[in-house]
C-alpha cells in the first residue's frame, strides 16, 4: 500500500511540475554551428547538404526558421571560409533528440548521403564549432528579420560579449533585460534576431546576440544613433553597470540565398 501511495504522489508531482512548466515563459534554445573549410569544394559540398538535406529535414521536424550565413571578407581574420547555421529549438529535449529523429528520416539520409558518408581523406569540412545558447528573458524567441533588398548587401552583426567573472556576466545580462538594452535595440530599428546566454561554448562566461542592417551605411548610422541616444548614455553611466564587459568579438555576416531570413 505504501508503495502504491508513493507512486500516486510521484504522479501528482509530475502533473504539477508539467503544468508549471507550461505556464512559464518559453525561452528558446539556440544552436550556432560554425563550419570551417579549407577548400572551395568543401564549402560547396556543405552548402549542398544544408540547402537540400538538412534544412528540409529540419522543416519536417517543425523547425522552419533556420538562418544560414557566410562571413563577410572584411578583415584578414574573416578571410577563412566559414558558414554559420543558427537553429532554434523549443526546448533542450528537442535539441537532444534531434540527431535520433534525423536518423529515422530516410529522405534526409538519402539526400545528405554524400555529406554524411564523406570519407576520412575527403571530408566536407575542416572542423565544426557548436555553441549552445538560452534565449534572454526579454526576447525569448528568435525573430526572423523582415529587411528587404539584396541579401549580399545586408549586414548580420553577430556579437559576443565576455565578462571577467560569472557574477559580472550576470550583471551584463541584467543590463540587457531589466536594464533596457534589448528594448533600446528594438526602438532604434536594429532588427535584432536573438539575444542569448551561452550555456556551452569556448569563451564562457559570455553572451551573444545578432542584429541586422540593410547595408553597411545603415549599420554605421544605427550604431551612431545608439551611442548618441539618451537611453544608452543614461544606462552606461550607471555605477552598477561599469566594467561588466571584458572583451567583444564582432562578426559581420550575410545570408545565403537559401537561408530562412
NUFI-401649 format. One line per 4 residues: number of its first residue (from 1); their letters; for each residue x, y, z of N, C-alpha, C. Coordinates in Angstrom, 3 decimals. Atoms other than C-alpha are relative to their C-alpha. Example, Ala and Ser with C-alpha at 12.3 -4.5 7.8 and 13.67 -1.06 7.14 Angstrom:
BEGIN
1 = as = 0.890:-1.190:0.000:12.300:-4.500:7.800:0.900:1.200:0.000 | -0.820:-1.190:-0.060:13.670:-1.060:7.140:-0.770:1.090:0.730 $
END
This chain:
BEGIN
1 = xxxx = 0.832:-1.206:0.000:0.000:0.000:0.000:0.869:1.259:0.000 | -0.883:-1.156:-0.050:2.803:2.401:0.865:0.660:0.255:-1.355 | -0.612:-0.144:1.319:4.454:1.715:-2.487:-0.976:0.640:-0.973 | 1.053:-0.556:0.853:1.155:2.497:-4.227:-0.178:1.497:0.271 $
5 = xxxx = 0.141:-1.407:-0.363:0.848:5.793:-2.320:1.178:0.826:-0.518 | -1.179:-0.697:0.518:4.388:6.741:-3.319:-0.125:0.255:-1.490 | 0.181:-0.153:1.444:3.565:6.162:-6.975:-1.012:1.097:-0.315 | 1.009:-1.038:0.183:0.446:8.343:-6.691:0.592:1.380:0.260 $
9 = xxxx = -0.625:-1.264:-0.354:2.479:11.083:-5.016:0.949:0.461:-1.102 | -0.915:-0.337:1.085:5.149:10.952:-7.733:-0.749:0.471:-1.233 | 0.815:-0.384:1.143:2.450:11.154:-10.394:-0.542:1.411:0.168 | 0.510:-1.341:-0.266:0.920:14.232:-8.758:1.091:1.057:-0.142 $
13 = xxxx = -1.127:-0.936:0.113:4.335:15.899:-8.533:0.316:0.260:-1.466 | -0.273:-0.143:1.436:4.901:15.237:-12.246:-1.043:0.874:-0.673 | 1.085:-0.785:0.601:1.497:16.702:-13.161:0.145:1.477:0.359 | -0.159:-1.387:-0.456:2.076:19.832:-11.062:1.206:0.649:-0.675 $
17 = xxxx = -1.217:-0.514:0.620:5.598:20.243:-12.453:-0.224:0.322:-1.468 | 0.280:-0.213:1.414:4.374:19.894:-16.032:-0.876:1.226:-0.203 | 0.894:-1.151:0.105:1.582:22.417:-15.503:0.754:1.304:0.237 | -0.791:-1.199:-0.282:4.020:24.907:-14.001:0.901:0.350:-1.170 $
21 = xxxx = -0.888:-0.228:1.140:6.376:24.463:-16.949:-0.758:0.594:-1.171 | 0.794:-0.500:1.114:3.596:25.072:-19.448:-0.391:1.450:0.210 | 0.387:-1.371:-0.286:2.597:28.271:-17.679:1.188:0.944:-0.018 | -1.198:-0.838:0.008:6.161:29.515:-17.523:0.301:0.482:-1.415 $
25 = xxxx = -0.365:-0.542:1.301:7.524:31.644:-20.330:0.972:-0.939:-0.709 | -0.879:0.858:0.790:9.078:29.558:-23.076:1.166:0.828:-0.514 | -1.205:-0.638:0.525:12.654:30.594:-23.815:0.703:-1.004:-0.898 | -0.584:0.924:0.959:14.106:29.040:-26.933:1.458:-0.315:0.334 $
29 = xxxx = -1.403:0.399:-0.014:17.398:27.196:-27.088:0.537:0.174:-1.409 | -0.610:-0.184:1.321:19.722:28.146:-29.954:1.276:-0.825:-0.102 | -1.284:0.601:0.309:22.464:26.089:-31.516:0.615:0.772:-1.160 | -0.749:-0.677:1.057:25.018:28.043:-33.511:1.122:-0.937:-0.438 $
33 = xxxx = -1.014:0.901:0.540:27.040:25.662:-35.700:0.845:0.768:-1.011 | -0.922:-0.724:0.871:30.105:27.103:-37.394:0.884:-1.005:-0.726 | -0.790:0.898:0.841:31.589:25.101:-40.267:1.193:0.769:-0.559 | -1.217:-0.589:0.551:35.173:25.884:-41.257:0.502:-0.878:-1.145 $
37 = xxxx = -0.422:0.733:1.198:36.544:24.918:-44.680:1.417:0.369:-0.402 | -1.330:-0.244:0.544:39.956:24.573:-46.226:-0.053:0.251:-1.498 | 0.083:-0.123:1.451:38.769:24.441:-49.835:-1.389:0.469:-0.426 | 1.285:-0.404:0.577:36.016:25.826:-52.052:-0.901:-1.208:-0.197 $
41 = xxxx = 0.781:1.226:0.205:34.930:22.252:-52.795:-0.692:-0.426:1.285 | 0.617:0.329:-1.282:34.300:21.609:-49.090:-1.185:0.918:0.279 | 1.072:-0.959:-0.250:32.234:24.763:-48.810:-1.218:-0.303:-0.866 | 1.111:0.327:0.895:30.132:23.800:-51.845:-0.716:-1.275:0.444 $
45 = xxxx = 0.610:1.254:-0.460:29.567:20.276:-50.500:-0.894:0.246:1.212 | 0.801:-0.312:-1.184:28.322:21.694:-47.198:-1.221:0.829:-0.366 | 1.156:-0.770:0.469:26.102:24.231:-48.955:-1.071:-0.920:-0.591 | 0.940:0.948:0.606:24.515:21.424:-50.985:-0.731:-0.796:1.078 $
49 = xxxx = 0.583:0.770:-1.095:23.931:19.427:-47.798:-0.997:0.840:0.795 | 0.873:-0.854:-0.792:22.463:22.330:-45.858:-1.286:0.338:-0.746 | 1.168:-0.439:0.773:20.156:23.505:-48.634:-0.935:-1.148:-0.361 | 0.819:1.067:0.582:18.958:20.159:-49.968:-0.300:-1.164:0.939 $
53 = xxxx = 0.226:1.109:-0.931:19.128:17.825:-46.963:-0.375:0.490:1.395 | 0.232:-0.368:-1.393:19.400:19.478:-43.540:-1.214:0.898:0.185 | 1.105:-0.924:-0.208:17.009:22.425:-43.867:-1.366:-0.624:-0.297 | 1.280:0.683:0.205:14.215:20.344:-45.473:-0.325:-0.996:1.117 $
57 = xxxx = 0.225:0.955:-1.096:14.690:17.713:-42.741:-0.411:0.735:1.275 | 0.384:-0.792:-1.171:14.507:20.384:-40.018:-1.445:0.492:-0.130 | 1.390:-0.409:0.222:11.279:21.641:-41.581:-0.956:-1.134:0.348 | 0.842:1.152:-0.337:9.866:18.135:-41.243:-0.052:-0.236:1.505 $
61 = xxxx = -0.011:0.077:-1.463:10.820:18.362:-37.555:-0.650:1.237:0.635 | 0.687:-1.213:-0.450:8.795:21.606:-37.295:0.973:1.093:0.433 | -0.979:-1.073:-0.211:11.967:23.730:-37.182:0.165:0.691:-1.348 | 0.128:-0.564:1.337:11.239:26.038:-40.077:0.808:1.275:-0.217 $
65 = xxxx = -0.721:-1.266:0.142:13.164:29.254:-39.371:1.460:-0.218:0.381 | -1.417:0.310:-0.214:16.862:28.436:-39.767:0.843:0.993:-0.804 | -0.862:-0.955:0.679:19.467:31.068:-40.577:1.312:-0.634:-0.418 | -1.287:0.484:0.502:22.486:30.218:-42.728:0.742:1.198:-0.563 $
69 = xxxx = -0.723:-1.216:0.323:25.150:32.873:-43.100:1.451:-0.299:-0.392 | -1.423:0.033:0.357:28.569:33.455:-44.642:0.689:1.197:0.638 | -0.739:-1.120:-0.555:31.252:35.600:-43.074:0.453:0.933:-1.113 | -0.453:-1.002:0.967:31.948:38.816:-44.940:1.519:0.101:0.085 $
73 = xxxx = -1.472:-0.011:0.038:35.592:39.025:-46.011:0.518:1.426:0.178 | -0.363:-1.397:-0.225:36.094:42.476:-44.484:1.377:0.173:0.622 | -1.309:-0.085:-0.637:39.248:41.745:-42.500:0.769:-1.290:-0.242 | -0.825:1.198:0.180:42.129:39.291:-42.626:-0.496:-1.141:0.870 $
77 = xxxx = 0.497:1.036:-0.913:40.653:37.450:-39.636:-1.252:-0.668:-0.550 | 1.220:0.549:0.567:37.417:36.965:-41.592:0.239:-0.737:-1.315 | -0.284:0.568:1.321:39.174:35.590:-44.678:-0.139:-1.523:-0.037 | 0.184:1.454:-0.049:38.822:31.960:-43.511:-1.421:-0.339:-0.427 $
81 = xxxx = 1.324:0.406:0.477:35.942:30.199:-45.246:-0.805:-0.579:1.156 | 0.852:0.485:-1.081:33.115:29.724:-42.749:-1.473:0.122:-0.391 | 1.448:-0.084:0.133:29.385:29.040:-42.714:-0.609:-0.134:1.390 | 0.645:-0.045:-1.307:27.218:29.860:-39.690:-1.451:-0.452:-0.154 $
85 = xxxx = 1.367:0.512:0.046:23.987:27.931:-39.071:-0.633:0.210:1.379 | 0.681:-0.311:-1.255:21.569:29.199:-36.404:-1.333:-0.747:0.038 | 1.174:0.865:-0.096:18.949:26.632:-35.339:-0.708:0.255:1.327 | 0.759:-0.199:-1.237:16.196:27.471:-32.802:-0.737:-1.267:0.419 $
89 = xxxx = 0.724:1.146:-0.558:14.739:24.779:-30.529:-0.957:0.499:1.069 | 0.977:-0.387:-0.993:11.685:24.989:-28.320:0.409:-0.460:1.402 | -0.437:0.522:-1.296:13.450:23.034:-25.546:1.314:-0.748:-0.174 | -1.214:0.812:0.024:16.640:21.197:-24.616:-0.311:-1.430:-0.444 $
93 = xxxx = 0.394:1.348:0.416:14.740:17.946:-25.133:-0.043:-0.097:-1.521 | 0.061:0.025:1.459:14.075:18.823:-28.767:1.414:0.015:-0.590 | -1.393:-0.046:0.464:17.750:19.687:-29.230:0.680:-1.357:0.168 | -0.672:1.265:-0.298:18.943:16.468:-27.592:-0.535:-1.161:-0.835 $
97 = xxxx = 0.606:1.111:0.746:16.532:14.257:-29.547:0.102:0.162:-1.513 | 0.000:-0.260:1.442:17.149:15.828:-32.965:0.806:-1.030:-0.781 | -0.855:0.938:0.743:20.007:13.551:-34.026:-0.681:-1.353:-0.163 | 0.706:1.276:0.082:17.968:10.454:-33.217:-1.152:0.085:-0.996 $
101 = xxxx = 1.121:-0.168:0.921:14.954:11.798:-35.097:0.469:0.056:-1.446 | -0.547:-0.096:1.360:17.093:12.601:-38.133:0.429:-1.376:-0.502 | -0.400:1.352:0.381:18.347:9.020:-38.097:-1.145:-0.844:-0.509 | 1.179:0.707:0.489:14.784:7.860:-38.770:-0.509:0.567:-1.329 $
105 = xxxx = 0.487:-0.699:1.194:14.346:10.273:-41.702:0.737:-0.523:-1.233 | -0.653:0.643:1.147:15.116:8.174:-44.794:0.244:0.982:-1.139 | -0.202:-1.016:1.041:14.687:11.160:-47.114:1.248:0.811:0.288 | -1.196:-0.745:-0.397:17.295:13.101:-45.182:1.258:-0.824:-0.225 $
109 = xxxx = -1.173:0.862:0.150:19.710:10.166:-45.160:0.369:-0.195:-1.456 | -0.271:0.150:1.429:19.339:9.794:-48.920:0.497:1.312:-0.601 | -0.370:-1.298:0.573:19.515:13.493:-49.780:1.362:0.486:0.503 | -1.259:-0.486:-0.572:22.502:14.066:-47.499:1.119:-1.005:0.012 $
113 = xxxx = -0.947:1.108:-0.114:24.412:10.849:-48.121:1.424:0.371:-0.401 | -1.354:-0.380:0.413:27.358:12.467:-49.923:0.735:0.709:1.132 | -0.588:-0.736:-1.120:27.969:14.768:-46.955:0.167:-0.907:1.214 | -0.009:0.849:-1.197:27.102:12.261:-44.231:1.054:-1.092:-0.095 $
117 = xxxx = -0.898:1.144:0.181:29.199:9.448:-45.698:1.349:0.387:-0.601 | -1.304:-0.437:0.527:32.228:11.538:-46.711:1.125:-0.798:0.669 | -1.097:0.828:-0.493:35.480:9.629:-46.319:1.014:0.834:0.792 | -0.970:-0.679:-0.858:38.310:10.457:-43.922:0.979:0.846:-0.804 $
121 = xxxx = -0.972:-0.734:0.808:40.543:11.629:-46.779:-0.659:1.006:-0.942 | 0.702:-0.992:0.807:37.862:13.780:-48.424:-1.211:0.531:0.771 | 1.116:-0.483:-0.827:35.768:15.379:-45.644:-0.655:1.237:-0.619 | 0.749:-1.129:0.553:33.125:18.025:-46.395:0.238:1.296:0.774 $
125 = xxxx = -0.334:-1.183:-0.786:34.538:20.478:-43.834:1.290:-0.296:0.762 | -1.205:0.174:-0.796:37.626:21.077:-41.741:-0.353:-0.287:1.460 | 0.438:0.160:-1.380:36.000:21.490:-38.298:-1.406:0.565:0.138 | 1.284:-0.583:-0.385:32.637:22.238:-36.679:0.114:0.487:1.436 $
129 = xxxx = 0.117:-0.537:-1.354:32.222:24.506:-33.665:-1.489:0.118:0.320 | 1.400:-0.055:-0.389:28.928:24.227:-31.788:-0.136:0.794:1.297 | 0.250:-0.846:-1.157:27.676:26.903:-29.375:-1.476:-0.121:0.351 | 1.374:0.161:-0.464:24.541:26.388:-27.284:-0.377:1.207:0.862 $
133 = xxxx = 0.424:-1.213:-0.695:22.564:29.379:-26.011:-1.434:-0.134:0.495 | 1.354:-0.102:-0.537:19.485:30.062:-23.901:-0.486:1.421:-0.238 | 0.514:-1.322:0.330:17.312:32.962:-25.082:-0.186:0.857:1.243 | 0.195:-0.937:-1.103:17.136:36.057:-22.878:-1.481:0.131:0.337 $
137 = xxxx = 1.372:-0.161:-0.464:14.008:36.710:-20.833:-0.758:1.054:-0.801 | 0.688:-1.099:0.684:13.199:39.973:-22.634:-0.097:-0.198:-1.506 | 0.195:0.381:1.400:13.495:38.332:-26.071:0.101:-1.517:-0.066 | -0.058:1.445:-0.183:12.593:34.681:-25.515:-0.069:-0.827:-1.280 $
141 = xxxx = 0.143:0.733:1.253:12.023:33.767:-29.169:0.786:0.706:-1.100 | -0.706:-0.540:1.153:14.088:34.229:-32.326:-0.980:0.748:-0.894 | 0.825:-0.797:0.905:12.726:36.910:-34.667:0.724:0.116:-1.341 | -0.599:-0.073:1.338:13.481:36.482:-38.375:-0.165:1.413:-0.542 $
145 = xxxx = 0.052:-1.372:0.492:14.323:39.844:-39.919:-0.923:0.121:-1.201 | 0.885:-0.276:1.137:11.877:41.400:-42.371:0.647:0.975:-0.977 | -0.696:-0.918:0.893:14.505:43.512:-44.090:-0.095:-0.470:-1.456 | 0.025:0.309:1.416:14.304:43.701:-47.866:1.277:0.517:-0.648 $
149 = xxxx = -1.197:-0.421:0.707:16.892:44.412:-50.519:0.944:-1.160:-0.231 | -0.949:1.072:0.343:19.845:42.399:-51.871:0.609:-0.643:1.241 | -0.554:0.702:-1.157:20.979:39.731:-49.410:1.500:0.234:0.134 | -1.456:-0.177:-0.048:24.612:40.250:-50.341:0.400:1.317:0.652 $
153 = xxxx = -0.307:-1.300:-0.596:24.392:43.857:-49.087:-0.283:0.038:1.499 | 0.415:-0.042:-1.399:22.878:43.018:-45.699:1.165:-0.281:0.947 | -0.977:0.244:-1.060:24.933:43.102:-42.538:-0.731:-0.674:1.160 | 0.469:0.687:-1.211:24.061:40.496:-39.922:1.174:0.034:0.969 $
157 = xxxx = -1.111:-0.203:-0.936:26.195:41.531:-36.975:-0.166:-0.929:1.200 | -0.007:0.948:-1.108:26.953:38.720:-34.548:1.053:0.448:1.001 | -0.919:-0.481:-1.031:28.488:39.910:-31.289:0.068:-0.971:1.172 | -0.216:0.784:-1.219:29.962:38.068:-28.325:0.612:0.923:1.042 $
161 = xxxx = -0.497:-0.811:-1.098:30.437:39.872:-25.011:0.473:-0.918:1.116 | -0.564:0.775:-1.096:32.751:38.234:-22.495:0.094:0.864:1.251 | -0.146:-0.698:-1.283:32.889:39.149:-18.815:1.110:-0.659:0.815 | -1.146:0.486:-0.764:35.695:38.757:-16.313:-0.358:-1.164:0.916 $
165 = xxxx = 0.439:1.066:-0.902:33.697:36.556:-13.910:-1.459:-0.339:-0.292 | 1.390:0.403:0.205:30.383:34.699:-13.874:-0.969:0.982:0.658 | 0.867:-0.960:-0.673:28.900:37.178:-11.381:-0.128:1.278:-0.819 | 0.032:-1.209:0.824:29.861:40.132:-13.576:-0.786:-0.258:-1.288 $
169 = xxxx = 0.742:0.393:1.192:28.452:38.278:-16.582:-1.510:0.080:0.245 | 1.421:-0.091:-0.350:25.068:38.010:-14.835:-0.439:1.466:0.036 | 0.290:-1.427:-0.036:25.212:41.767:-14.323:-0.202:0.547:-1.413 | 0.155:-0.462:1.390:25.671:42.330:-18.079:-1.308:-0.514:-0.592 $
173 = xxxx = 1.284:0.511:0.475:22.707:40.078:-18.830:-1.155:0.829:0.571 | 1.033:-0.839:-0.619:20.636:42.129:-16.373:-0.110:1.337:-0.725 | -0.013:-1.272:0.727:21.670:45.260:-18.265:-0.796:-0.116:-1.295 | 0.760:0.220:1.225:20.215:43.776:-21.448:-1.487:-0.153:0.297 $
177 = xxxx = 1.396:0.300:-0.313:16.988:42.619:-19.787:-0.643:1.135:0.803 | 0.622:-1.013:-0.852:15.819:44.713:-16.827:0.556:1.400:-0.250 | -0.624:-1.303:0.246:18.266:47.485:-17.723:-0.494:0.705:-1.240 | 0.613:-0.629:1.170:16.552:48.078:-21.059:0.823:0.022:-1.268 $
181 = xxxx = -0.847:-0.060:1.193:19.368:47.475:-23.550:-0.668:-0.690:-1.191 | 0.700:0.672:1.091:17.308:44.991:-25.598:-1.062:0.917:-0.595 | 1.056:-0.895:0.482:14.417:47.443:-25.825:0.582:1.154:-0.799 | -0.647:-1.092:0.731:16.816:50.162:-26.948:0.360:-0.437:-1.416 $
185 = xxxx = -0.298:0.522:1.338:17.984:47.991:-29.841:-1.262:-0.051:-0.857 | 1.262:0.067:0.739:14.355:47.457:-30.833:-0.477:1.393:-0.391 | 0.478:-1.361:0.253:13.460:51.138:-30.540:0.796:0.686:-1.109 | -0.863:-0.657:0.986:16.390:52.138:-32.758:0.091:-0.788:-1.314 $
189 = xxxx = 0.121:0.739:1.272:15.445:49.647:-35.519:1.260:-0.770:-0.377 | -1.129:0.881:0.281:18.414:47.302:-35.187:-0.461:-1.367:-0.521 | 0.558:1.286:0.444:16.095:44.410:-36.158:0.736:-1.177:0.656 | -0.715:1.104:-0.657:17.541:42.058:-33.507:-0.629:-1.348:-0.323 $
193 = xxxx = 0.440:1.372:0.300:17.326:38.341:-34.350:-0.091:-0.806:1.290 | 0.022:0.714:-1.278:18.228:36.924:-30.924:0.983:0.628:0.977 | -0.953:-0.266:-1.081:19.911:37.563:-27.593:0.067:-1.286:0.815 | -0.093:1.272:-0.704:21.265:34.504:-25.800:1.178:-0.091:0.940 $
197 = xxxx = -1.094:0.280:-0.929:23.324:33.453:-22.816:0.646:-1.316:-0.410 | -0.709:1.205:0.417:25.976:30.924:-23.793:0.033:-0.987:1.164 | -0.014:1.031:-1.044:25.477:27.713:-21.824:1.006:-1.106:-0.324 | -1.091:0.915:0.374:28.105:25.710:-23.736:0.719:0.613:-1.186 $
201 = xxxx = -0.764:-0.627:1.064:30.880:27.238:-25.813:1.427:0.260:0.434 | -1.433:-0.117:-0.276:34.557:28.166:-25.998:0.433:1.223:0.796 | -0.449:-1.268:-0.597:34.587:31.689:-24.485:-0.842:0.426:1.198 | 0.856:-0.320:-1.142:32.462:31.488:-21.360:0.794:0.635:1.149 $
205 = xxxx = 1.403:-0.400:0.110:31.209:33.382:-19.491:-0.179:1.074:-1.067 | 0.287:-0.983:1.039:29.769:35.229:-22.477:-1.428:-0.121:-0.478 | 1.299:-0.023:0.639:26.566:36.202:-24.174:0.221:0.331:-1.471 | -0.090:-0.303:1.423:25.870:36.539:-27.889:-1.337:0.565:-0.463 $
209 = xxxx = 1.236:-0.496:0.598:23.369:38.454:-29.962:0.251:0.369:-1.456 | -0.099:-0.313:1.419:22.613:39.252:-33.589:-0.973:1.114:-0.350 | 0.851:-1.062:0.538:21.292:42.446:-35.173:0.171:0.027:-1.516 | -0.050:-0.011:1.468:20.564:43.152:-38.848:-0.152:1.418:-0.528 $
213 = xxxx = -0.007:-1.318:0.617:21.081:46.129:-41.123:-0.079:-0.175:-1.516 | 0.217:0.101:1.448:20.114:46.772:-44.746:1.312:-0.023:-0.764 | -1.314:-0.071:0.649:23.710:47.612:-45.696:0.993:0.623:0.983 | -1.053:-0.523:-0.877:26.979:48.934:-44.291:-0.308:1.425:0.451 $
217 = xxxx = 0.315:-1.383:-0.350:25.807:52.551:-44.384:-1.036:0.050:1.119 | 1.028:0.019:-1.035:22.720:51.732:-42.334:0.554:-0.517:1.321 | -0.621:0.514:-1.222:24.798:49.741:-39.858:0.743:1.118:0.732 | -0.744:-1.103:-0.611:27.082:52.732:-39.262:-0.946:1.038:0.599 $
221 = xxxx = 0.967:-0.977:-0.493:24.087:55.062:-38.883:-0.698:-0.497:1.269 | 0.695:0.558:-1.161:22.351:52.716:-36.443:0.864:0.049:1.252 | -0.865:-0.015:-1.178:25.357:52.430:-34.159:0.267:1.428:0.482 | -0.156:-1.396:-0.425:25.805:56.207:-34.178:-1.228:0.439:0.800 $
225 = xxxx = 1.233:-0.311:-0.742:22.147:56.562:-33.123:0.039:-0.620:1.386 | -0.053:0.710:-1.279:22.748:54.006:-30.383:0.918:0.720:0.978 | -0.985:-0.633:-0.881:25.857:55.654:-28.949:-0.455:1.392:0.430 | 0.432:-1.366:-0.299:24.277:59.133:-29.138:-1.332:0.067:0.746 $
229 = xxxx = 1.330:-0.013:-0.600:20.938:58.078:-27.637:0.070:0.300:1.498 | 0.067:-0.301:-1.429:19.911:59.365:-24.228:-0.135:-1.287:0.816 | 0.167:1.270:-0.701:18.890:55.829:-23.286:1.322:-0.679:0.295 | -1.298:0.636:-0.205:22.411:54.455:-23.792:0.891:0.822:0.932 $
233 = xxxx = -0.824:-0.852:-0.853:24.114:57.439:-22.183:-0.377:-0.166:1.472 | 0.458:0.142:-1.381:21.976:57.101:-19.069:0.331:-1.381:0.550 | -0.225:1.382:-0.432:22.255:53.306:-18.888:1.483:-0.271:0.260 | -1.436:0.310:-0.090:26.006:53.122:-19.473:0.715:0.804:1.073 $
237 = xxxx = -0.632:-0.817:-1.046:26.707:55.809:-16.875:-0.290:-0.508:1.409 | 0.349:0.515:-1.324:25.138:53.845:-14.018:1.170:-0.775:0.605 | -1.131:0.622:-0.695:27.699:52.697:-11.471:-0.102:-1.528:-0.017 | 0.168:1.459:-0.111:26.225:49.198:-11.224:0.327:-0.745:-1.290 $
241 = xxxx = -0.279:0.657:1.267:26.888:48.511:-14.914:1.424:0.264:-0.515 | -1.365:-0.310:0.434:30.535:49.600:-15.022:0.852:-1.271:-0.088 | -1.006:1.063:0.163:33.239:47.207:-16.291:-0.603:-1.407:-0.037 | 0.613:1.338:0.047:30.845:44.326:-16.989:0.271:-0.737:-1.317 $
245 = xxxx = -0.434:0.676:1.229:32.360:43.513:-20.416:1.517:0.101:-0.086 | -1.471:0.009:0.058:35.998:42.459:-20.703:0.530:-0.173:-1.428 | -0.453:0.217:1.380:36.147:41.533:-24.406:-1.213:-0.099:-0.917 | 1.079:0.047:0.993:33.966:41.965:-27.509:0.536:-0.556:-1.309 $
249 = xxxx = -0.273:0.492:1.354:34.061:39.945:-30.730:-1.147:0.407:-0.896 | 1.012:-0.410:0.962:32.218:41.309:-33.766:0.232:-0.752:-1.312 | -0.090:0.761:1.241:31.499:39.114:-36.800:-1.091:0.504:-0.931 | 0.941:-0.533:0.970:29.855:40.506:-39.931:-0.338:-1.080:-1.028 $
253 = xxxx = 0.476:1.099:0.839:27.744:38.076:-41.937:-1.016:0.496:-1.025 | 1.115:-0.239:0.928:25.353:37.957:-44.876:-0.709:-1.337:-0.222 | 0.755:1.253:0.114:22.572:35.395:-45.511:0.195:-0.677:-1.350 | -0.050:0.754:1.248:22.829:32.650:-48.107:-1.356:0.110:-0.707 $
257 = xxxx = 1.283:-0.054:0.714:20.121:32.506:-50.833:-1.049:-0.943:0.583 | 0.954:0.965:-0.514:18.552:29.510:-49.085:-0.265:0.161:1.496 | 0.274:-0.275:-1.405:18.606:30.958:-45.551:-1.456:0.417:0.169 | 1.400:-0.347:-0.243:15.164:31.415:-43.982:-0.219:1.501:0.088 $
261 = x = 0.141:-1.443:-0.136:15.838:35.132:-43.461:1.332:0.680:-0.265 $
END
